[in-house]
């Protein structure tokens, strides 16, 4: 059955694809964790920096921003507001969706493979039963001197030979009965003649 190897090959491909999706998802998750730690550390440092601001002079470059509020506004303005997390999370979601889709197809292929294997097993069992019947039939007709090859067209020939054999058997039986009847009449006549002579 060519269908079974095709399903087996497809299942192997899908399993490899699911494994690859799982690897990519793991990479995305580790990257998200790394970025989260970096951003958390950066925000912690900025919070510490803001706590040490007392006037408008920058603690790093000594630039005077005029006031404490001016310096803090400059710090906020230069703090990265955008994050790579949304893009990475979107990639992770897409990978997981792709993985779920492939797993669904994998389940479908596995079900098809199981159904085909079951059908093949049933067909093989049925063929074994048919072969047993053919062998038994061939053995029976062989006792009558009839050869049966097991082919469908030879069954008609066997049937014809069986009819001929049956007809022949009946004819021989009729001949035997007629012959026995004839001998019975002869025996009856001989007994009658013998009885007359004795009298």
ZIZILIN-V226395 format. One record per residue. RES is the residue in three letters. OMEGA is omega as a letter, one per 20 degrees, with the letter a starting at -180 (NA if undefined). D_CENTER is the distance of its C-alpha to the mean C-alpha in Angstrom with 2 decimals. Layout:
res->RES omega->OMEGA d_center->D_CENTER
res->RES omega->OMEGA d_center->D_CENTER
This chain:
res->UNK omega->a d_center->12.55
res->UNK omega->a d_center->12.59
res->UNK omega->a d_center->9.56
res->UNK omega->r d_center->7.22
res->UNK omega->r d_center->9.57
res->UNK omega->r d_center->9.73
res->UNK omega->r d_center->6.27
res->UNK omega->r d_center->7.07
res->UNK omega->r d_center->10.45
res->UNK omega->r d_center->9.83
res->UNK omega->r d_center->8.19
res->UNK omega->r d_center->11.30
res->UNK omega->a d_center->13.54
res->UNK omega->r d_center->12.70
res->UNK omega->r d_center->13.25
res->UNK omega->r d_center->16.46
res->UNK omega->r d_center->17.49
res->UNK omega->r d_center->17.16
res->UNK omega->r d_center->19.17
res->UNK omega->r d_center->21.70
res->UNK omega->a d_center->22.16
res->UNK omega->r d_center->22.80
res->UNK omega->r d_center->25.38
res->UNK omega->r d_center->27.10
res->UNK omega->r d_center->27.27
res->UNK omega->r d_center->28.89
res->UNK omega->r d_center->31.38
res->UNK omega->a d_center->32.27
res->UNK omega->r d_center->32.81
res->UNK omega->r d_center->35.05
res->UNK omega->r d_center->36.95
res->UNK omega->r d_center->37.51
res->UNK omega->a d_center->38.86
res->UNK omega->a d_center->41.13
res->UNK omega->r d_center->42.50
res->UNK omega->r d_center->43.11
res->UNK omega->r d_center->45.11
res->UNK omega->a d_center->47.10
res->UNK omega->r d_center->47.95
res->UNK omega->r d_center->48.86
res->UNK omega->r d_center->51.14
res->UNK omega->r d_center->52.73
res->UNK omega->r d_center->53.51
res->UNK omega->r d_center->54.95
res->UNK omega->r d_center->57.22
res->UNK omega->r d_center->58.37
res->UNK omega->r d_center->59.19
res->UNK omega->r d_center->61.22
res->UNK omega->a d_center->62.96
res->UNK omega->a d_center->63.92
res->UNK omega->a d_center->65.39
res->UNK omega->r d_center->67.75
res->UNK omega->r d_center->69.00
res->UNK omega->r d_center->72.61
res->UNK omega->a d_center->73.96
res->UNK omega->a d_center->73.08
res->UNK omega->a d_center->73.08
res->UNK omega->a d_center->69.69
res->UNK omega->a d_center->69.26
res->UNK omega->a d_center->67.53
res->UNK omega->r d_center->69.45
res->UNK omega->r d_center->72.61
res->UNK omega->a d_center->72.44
res->UNK omega->r d_center->74.34
res->UNK omega->r d_center->72.44
res->UNK omega->a d_center->75.51
res->UNK omega->r d_center->74.20
res->UNK omega->r d_center->71.61
res->UNK omega->r d_center->69.84
res->UNK omega->r d_center->69.91
res->UNK omega->a d_center->68.37
res->UNK omega->r d_center->65.60
res->UNK omega->r d_center->64.88
res->UNK omega->r d_center->64.66
res->UNK omega->a d_center->62.24
res->UNK omega->a d_center->60.01
res->UNK omega->a d_center->60.23
res->UNK omega->r d_center->59.08
res->UNK omega->a d_center->56.28
res->UNK omega->a d_center->52.86
res->UNK omega->a d_center->51.62
res->UNK omega->a d_center->48.32
res->UNK omega->r d_center->45.33
res->UNK omega->a d_center->42.28
res->UNK omega->a d_center->40.25
res->UNK omega->a d_center->39.25
res->UNK omega->a d_center->37.85
res->UNK omega->r d_center->35.91
res->UNK omega->r d_center->34.62
res->UNK omega->r d_center->33.49
res->UNK omega->r d_center->31.59
res->UNK omega->r d_center->29.97
res->UNK omega->r d_center->29.02
res->UNK omega->r d_center->27.51
res->UNK omega->r d_center->25.48
res->UNK omega->r d_center->24.19
res->UNK omega->r d_center->23.36
res->UNK omega->r d_center->21.47
res->UNK omega->r d_center->19.57
res->UNK omega->r d_center->18.70
res->UNK omega->a d_center->17.55
res->UNK omega->r d_center->15.22
res->UNK omega->r d_center->13.88
res->UNK omega->r d_center->13.31
res->UNK omega->r d_center->11.45
res->UNK omega->r d_center->9.34
res->UNK omega->r d_center->8.61
res->UNK omega->r d_center->7.97
res->UNK omega->r d_center->5.54
res->UNK omega->r d_center->3.66
res->UNK omega->r d_center->4.68
res->UNK omega->r d_center->4.28
res->UNK omega->a d_center->1.62
res->UNK omega->r d_center->3.63
res->UNK omega->r d_center->6.15
res->UNK omega->r d_center->6.54
res->UNK omega->r d_center->6.93
res->UNK omega->r d_center->9.17
res->UNK omega->r d_center->10.95
res->UNK omega->r d_center->11.60
res->UNK omega->r d_center->12.99
res->UNK omega->r d_center->15.09
res->UNK omega->r d_center->16.33
res->UNK omega->r d_center->17.35
res->UNK omega->r d_center->19.09
res->UNK omega->r d_center->20.84
res->UNK omega->r d_center->21.92
res->UNK omega->r d_center->23.31
res->UNK omega->r d_center->25.25
res->UNK omega->r d_center->26.57
res->UNK omega->r d_center->27.66
res->UNK omega->r d_center->29.46
res->UNK omega->r d_center->31.25
res->UNK omega->a d_center->32.25
res->UNK omega->r d_center->33.59
res->UNK omega->r d_center->35.56
res->UNK omega->r d_center->36.96
res->UNK omega->r d_center->37.97
res->UNK omega->a d_center->39.73
res->UNK omega->a d_center->41.63
res->UNK omega->r d_center->42.86
res->UNK omega->r d_center->43.76
res->UNK omega->r d_center->46.36
res->UNK omega->a d_center->47.96
res->UNK omega->a d_center->48.06
res->UNK omega->r d_center->45.29
res->UNK omega->r d_center->42.58
res->UNK omega->a d_center->39.06
res->UNK omega->a d_center->36.66
res->UNK omega->r d_center->33.57
res->UNK omega->a d_center->33.39
res->UNK omega->a d_center->33.43
res->UNK omega->a d_center->36.78
res->UNK omega->r d_center->38.44
res->UNK omega->r d_center->37.92
res->UNK omega->r d_center->40.59
res->UNK omega->r d_center->42.91
res->UNK omega->r d_center->42.43
res->UNK omega->r d_center->43.12
res->UNK omega->a d_center->46.28
res->UNK omega->r d_center->47.36
res->UNK omega->r d_center->46.84
res->UNK omega->r d_center->49.04
res->UNK omega->r d_center->51.64
res->UNK omega->r d_center->51.51
res->UNK omega->r d_center->51.96
res->UNK omega->r d_center->54.82
res->UNK omega->r d_center->56.42
res->UNK omega->r d_center->56.17
res->UNK omega->a d_center->57.80
res->UNK omega->r d_center->60.54
res->UNK omega->r d_center->61.27
res->UNK omega->r d_center->61.41
res->UNK omega->r d_center->63.84
res->UNK omega->r d_center->65.97
res->UNK omega->a d_center->66.04
res->UNK omega->r d_center->67.04
res->UNK omega->a d_center->69.77
res->UNK omega->r d_center->71.05
res->UNK omega->r d_center->71.12
res->UNK omega->r d_center->72.99
res->UNK omega->r d_center->75.50
res->UNK omega->r d_center->76.13
res->UNK omega->r d_center->76.46
res->UNK omega->r d_center->79.20
res->UNK omega->a d_center->80.95
res->UNK omega->a d_center->80.86
res->UNK omega->r d_center->82.26
res->UNK omega->a d_center->85.08
res->UNK omega->r d_center->85.96
res->UNK omega->r d_center->86.20
res->UNK omega->r d_center->88.43
res->UNK omega->r d_center->90.70
res->UNK omega->a d_center->90.94
res->UNK omega->a d_center->91.89
res->UNK omega->a d_center->94.67
res->UNK omega->a d_center->96.15
res->UNK omega->a d_center->96.26
res->UNK omega->NA d_center->98.04
